[in-house]
Amino acid sequence: MTDRHIDPERAQFDAFKALPRDTVIHMFNLVRFRERATYPDGHPLAGAGLTGAEAYRHYGAGSGPIFARVGGRVIWTGTMEAMVIGPAGEHWDAVFIAEYPNSAAFMEMVTDPVYREAVIHRQAAVETSRLIRCAPKASRSETVFG
């Protein structure tokens, strides 16, 4: 059974909020979709038979305008090809880095009422995910090696 990591736990969210709020942040996203989306009973798409990827596209359509309004942008995206170091069976369907001008912009997005409606699609779509806040390096010349 896969550990489901869909939404942040309270302690994780509190740790995010305790970090500096006035600097650019990068959010590293790893997302694995469900084979079939699972919407709550009574949702208009419950029982529609959408794949997780299709439900995630609904999430993007609904959340994208809010993401852009707060100054967010995707600065890198890629397709996982092979696990070189890590669990052999682990795979990710969506891999990307989102940049926000600061953590307040991220907080504004996730508390926006329109976003909160859109996130239902993400919850229906995602089997498990990782969302890792990163501080970008000051310059590209800085590397992990020195």
Contacts in CASP RR format, 6 or more apart in sequence:
PFRMAT RR
TARGET T0000
AUTHOR 0000-0000-0000
METHOD contacts of the structure
MODEL  1
MTDRHIDPERAQFDAFKALPRDTVIHMFNLVRFRERATYPDGHPLAGAGL
TGAEAYRHYGAGSGPIFARVGGRVIWTGTMEAMVIGPAGEHWDAVFIAEY
PNSAAFMEMVTDPVYREAVIHRQAAVETSRLIRCAPKASRSETVFG
2 32 0 8 1.000
2 127 0 8 1.000
2 128 0 8 1.000
3 128 0 8 1.000
4 127 0 8 1.000
4 128 0 8 1.000
5 128 0 8 1.000
5 129 0 8 1.000
5 130 0 8 1.000
6 122 0 8 1.000
6 123 0 8 1.000
6 126 0 8 1.000
6 128 0 8 1.000
6 129 0 8 1.000
7 123 0 8 1.000
8 16 0 8 1.000
8 131 0 8 1.000
16 103 0 8 1.000
16 133 0 8 1.000
17 103 0 8 1.000
17 107 0 8 1.000
19 103 0 8 1.000
19 133 0 8 1.000
20 103 0 8 1.000
20 135 0 8 1.000
21 102 0 8 1.000
21 103 0 8 1.000
21 104 0 8 1.000
22 102 0 8 1.000
22 104 0 8 1.000
23 102 0 8 1.000
23 103 0 8 1.000
23 135 0 8 1.000
24 99 0 8 1.000
24 100 0 8 1.000
24 101 0 8 1.000
24 102 0 8 1.000
24 136 0 8 1.000
25 99 0 8 1.000
25 100 0 8 1.000
25 102 0 8 1.000
25 103 0 8 1.000
25 106 0 8 1.000
25 133 0 8 1.000
25 134 0 8 1.000
25 135 0 8 1.000
25 136 0 8 1.000
26 75 0 8 1.000
26 97 0 8 1.000
26 98 0 8 1.000
26 99 0 8 1.000
26 133 0 8 1.000
26 134 0 8 1.000
26 135 0 8 1.000
26 136 0 8 1.000
27 97 0 8 1.000
27 98 0 8 1.000
27 99 0 8 1.000
27 100 0 8 1.000
27 106 0 8 1.000
27 131 0 8 1.000
27 132 0 8 1.000
27 133 0 8 1.000
27 134 0 8 1.000
28 97 0 8 1.000
28 130 0 8 1.000
28 131 0 8 1.000
28 132 0 8 1.000
28 133 0 8 1.000
28 134 0 8 1.000
29 94 0 8 1.000
29 95 0 8 1.000
29 96 0 8 1.000
29 97 0 8 1.000
29 98 0 8 1.000
29 129 0 8 1.000
29 130 0 8 1.000
29 131 0 8 1.000
30 92 0 8 1.000
30 94 0 8 1.000
30 95 0 8 1.000
30 129 0 8 1.000
30 130 0 8 1.000
30 132 0 8 1.000
31 56 0 8 1.000
31 92 0 8 1.000
31 93 0 8 1.000
31 94 0 8 1.000
31 95 0 8 1.000
31 126 0 8 1.000
31 129 0 8 1.000
32 91 0 8 1.000
32 92 0 8 1.000
32 93 0 8 1.000
32 126 0 8 1.000
32 127 0 8 1.000
32 128 0 8 1.000
32 129 0 8 1.000
33 51 0 8 1.000
33 52 0 8 1.000
33 53 0 8 1.000
33 55 0 8 1.000
33 56 0 8 1.000
33 93 0 8 1.000
33 94 0 8 1.000
33 125 0 8 1.000
33 126 0 8 1.000
33 127 0 8 1.000
34 51 0 8 1.000
34 52 0 8 1.000
34 55 0 8 1.000
34 124 0 8 1.000
34 125 0 8 1.000
34 126 0 8 1.000
34 127 0 8 1.000
35 51 0 8 1.000
35 52 0 8 1.000
36 49 0 8 1.000
36 50 0 8 1.000
36 51 0 8 1.000
36 52 0 8 1.000
37 45 0 8 1.000
37 48 0 8 1.000
37 49 0 8 1.000
37 50 0 8 1.000
37 51 0 8 1.000
37 52 0 8 1.000
37 54 0 8 1.000
37 55 0 8 1.000
37 121 0 8 1.000
37 124 0 8 1.000
37 125 0 8 1.000
38 124 0 8 1.000
39 45 0 8 1.000
39 46 0 8 1.000
39 47 0 8 1.000
39 48 0 8 1.000
39 55 0 8 1.000
39 120 0 8 1.000
39 124 0 8 1.000
40 46 0 8 1.000
40 120 0 8 1.000
40 124 0 8 1.000
43 120 0 8 1.000
43 124 0 8 1.000
45 55 0 8 1.000
45 58 0 8 1.000
45 121 0 8 1.000
45 124 0 8 1.000
50 58 0 8 1.000
50 124 0 8 1.000
52 124 0 8 1.000
52 125 0 8 1.000
52 126 0 8 1.000
53 93 0 8 1.000
53 125 0 8 1.000
54 125 0 8 1.000
55 121 0 8 1.000
55 122 0 8 1.000
55 124 0 8 1.000
55 125 0 8 1.000
56 94 0 8 1.000
56 121 0 8 1.000
56 122 0 8 1.000
56 125 0 8 1.000
56 126 0 8 1.000
58 118 0 8 1.000
58 121 0 8 1.000
58 125 0 8 1.000
59 118 0 8 1.000
59 119 0 8 1.000
59 121 0 8 1.000
59 122 0 8 1.000
59 125 0 8 1.000
60 118 0 8 1.000
60 121 0 8 1.000
61 118 0 8 1.000
62 114 0 8 1.000
62 115 0 8 1.000
62 117 0 8 1.000
62 118 0 8 1.000
62 121 0 8 1.000
63 109 0 8 1.000
63 115 0 8 1.000
63 118 0 8 1.000
63 119 0 8 1.000
63 122 0 8 1.000
64 118 0 8 1.000
65 114 0 8 1.000
66 109 0 8 1.000
66 112 0 8 1.000
66 114 0 8 1.000
66 115 0 8 1.000
66 118 0 8 1.000
67 73 0 8 1.000
67 98 0 8 1.000
67 109 0 8 1.000
70 100 0 8 1.000
70 101 0 8 1.000
70 105 0 8 1.000
70 106 0 8 1.000
70 108 0 8 1.000
70 109 0 8 1.000
71 100 0 8 1.000
71 101 0 8 1.000
71 105 0 8 1.000
72 98 0 8 1.000
72 99 0 8 1.000
72 100 0 8 1.000
72 101 0 8 1.000
72 105 0 8 1.000
72 109 0 8 1.000
73 98 0 8 1.000
73 99 0 8 1.000
74 96 0 8 1.000
74 97 0 8 1.000
74 98 0 8 1.000
74 99 0 8 1.000
75 97 0 8 1.000
75 98 0 8 1.000
75 99 0 8 1.000
76 96 0 8 1.000
76 97 0 8 1.000
77 94 0 8 1.000
77 95 0 8 1.000
77 96 0 8 1.000
77 97 0 8 1.000
78 95 0 8 1.000
78 96 0 8 1.000
79 95 0 8 1.000
80 91 0 8 1.000
80 92 0 8 1.000
80 93 0 8 1.000
80 95 0 8 1.000
83 89 0 8 1.000
83 90 0 8 1.000
83 91 0 8 1.000
97 134 0 8 1.000
99 136 0 8 1.000
100 106 0 8 1.000
100 109 0 8 1.000
103 133 0 8 1.000
109 115 0 8 1.000
110 116 0 8 1.000
110 119 0 8 1.000
END
